[in-house]
Amino acid sequence: MTDTAKINQAIQSFADWNYPWKFLEAVLAHPALGPFEKNAARAVWVEAFNDKYWRSTELAECVLHIEAGIAKKYPWLSELACKNIARAASYERK
């Protein structure tokens, strides 16, 4: 069974925004995550790159779409976790 609190903890703990491309690697390396949590975190990450969130030419608007979309699809994600995912995805997508 997946422990969603651990996933939130791993995503929220990322603070190395000087190297945003290390986000997923850092999240998946978090010691609290087991295989089920890592799979769930990967699924959220993949969802952040769904084309439906990237239709605008304005990056800030895309980030808001990601935050709202993943919050709806994964209601167990905290607001900060959604923001961190969207922020990291925006760096990755630039």
Secondary structure, DSSP 4 states (H G I P E B T S, - for coil): ---HHHHHHHHHT---TTSGGGHHHHHHT-TT--HHHHHHHHHHHHHHT-GGG--SS-HHHHHHHHHHHHHHH-TTS-HHHHHHHHHHHHHHH-
